[in-house]
Amino acid sequence: MSVLILGAKGQLGQALKSVQPAEESVIYADIEECDLTQSDAVSTYLHAICPDYVVNCAAYTAVDKAESDRELCYRINRDAVQNIADGLTLLAKDKPGLVPRLIHISTDFVFDGTSKRPYLPGDEPGPVSVYGSSKLAGEMAALTTMPEQVMIIRTAWLYYTEGANFVHTMLRLMAEKPELSVVDDQRGSPTFARSLASAIWKAITRDRFIPGIYHWTDAGEVTWCEFARAIQAEAVERGLLTREIPVHGITTDEYPTAASRPAFSVLDTRKLEQLVGWSTTPWRQNLGIMLDEVKANQN
Ligand SMILES: NC(=O)c1ccc[n+]([C@@H]2O[C@H](COP(=O)([O-])OP(=O)(O)OC[C@H]3O[C@@H](n4cnc5c(N)ncnc54)[C@H](OP(=O)(O)O)[C@@H]3O)[C@@H](O)[C@H]2O)c1
């Protein structure tokens, strides 16, 4: 079986590599190998590789920048997904017997955040940002073009040992500043990219492919402020930070950003847990694993 990972240099791409099953034949590609916004190049690339599975982790993920960079955001989050789906559809026609499947990664930001319970995959989306709207448009592009061969997996608050993310930002700010104020009225589920990567590999290697929309995050929910305090506590315990600083909770209104964000974006993950036969892990446990790796990388 041949698997192609797109957006390989990003957080999730690296996480997929770190837990790649030894028996799989996997090609990792990022923009240097194939710019996904170029439709002809995408089709040519897919025809050269003939993958059984494509996992699309490539995305425009700068949520605030997207508000003033709408065109590029849509080119990557919607048009590139259309290019992949078109390329795979053409490939299936050109290579009888090959049934290429797409696992496309999306986001909790497709929701408006007004739900009083964790969002189910079938709940009505209502993005409140350019990024969220563009990701929803990408989902629609894939689902419309190859409905029988696409799994959309939405995740949230993703972080990895390598890469730019909230955990690394907090570690840096907590080392530099005497105190910190962090938004305390947005709730979600921090997700270690490797846990999502493991779920994706289980879906592929166990051939548990049933088309549709799924959710995957780590288990439990917190506000960004609660997450920041947990990061500090775990980091101090490991000697990654030498002292604790006060971390104050503030409201979203007190921390204006270019993009609006859902106040509540906890996702109900049961559908994918059942599909892959594996349960999500408590977020704090995975945070500890990540920080252990950060520590090991320092030594
Ligand atoms: N990060 C989060 O908190 C979060 C939360 C929910 C959902 N998600 C979703 O999870 C997925 C993985 O996120 P991530 O954090 O791993 O993203 P990431 O670290 O930003 O990685 C995305 C990768 O895609 C590449 N890319 C961008 N434009 C491309 C193009 N035209 N052709 C080929 N590759 C291109 C990027 O390259 P450059 O770096 O050169 O641009 C980067 O290597 C995405 O679908 C994202 O929307 C993320």
The ligand as a Gaussian input file, in Angstrom:
#p B3LYP/6-31G(d) Opt

LIG

0 1
 N       -2.481000      24.165000      14.301000
 C       -3.667000      24.084000      14.895000
 O       -3.865000      24.531000      16.031000
 C       -4.800000      23.401000      14.181000
 C       -6.055000      23.329000      14.822000
 C       -7.112000      22.690000      14.171000
 C       -6.912000      22.148000      12.906000
 N       -5.703000      22.248000      12.302000
 C       -5.547000      21.668000      10.955000
 O       -4.647000      20.582000      11.078000
 C       -3.890000      20.450000       9.861000
 C       -2.426000      20.384000      10.192000
 O       -2.066000      21.580000      10.873000
 P       -0.552000      21.906000      11.271000
 O       -0.588000      22.678000      12.534000
 O        0.280000      20.662000      11.165000
 O       -0.174000      22.916000      10.083000
 P        1.238000      23.600000       9.801000
 O        2.223000      23.235000      10.843000
 O        0.939000      25.031000       9.508000
 O        1.691000      22.850000       8.455000
 C        1.064000      23.055000       7.234000
 C        2.048000      22.676000       6.154000
 O        1.420000      22.897000       4.871000
 C        2.384000      23.493000       4.022000
 N        1.802000      24.201000       2.898000
 C        1.257000      25.456000       2.896000
 N        0.915000      25.803000       1.649000
 C        1.214000      24.757000       0.843000
 C        1.110000      24.530000      -0.569000
 N        0.618000      25.459000      -1.400000
 N        1.538000      23.359000      -1.060000
 C        2.069000      22.431000      -0.245000
 N        2.204000      22.578000       1.094000
 C        1.785000      23.736000       1.626000
 C        3.105000      24.452000       4.959000
 O        4.295000      24.913000       4.387000
 P        4.827000      26.400000       4.824000
 O        5.149000      26.305000       6.263000
 O        5.995000      26.593000       3.921000
 O        3.692000      27.353000       4.552000
 C        3.322000      23.546000       6.174000
 O        4.470000      22.741000       6.045000
 C       -4.328000      21.609000       8.982000
 O       -5.325000      21.179000       8.089000
 C       -4.931000      22.605000       9.938000
 O       -5.905000      23.429000       9.311000
 C       -4.646000      22.854000      12.904000

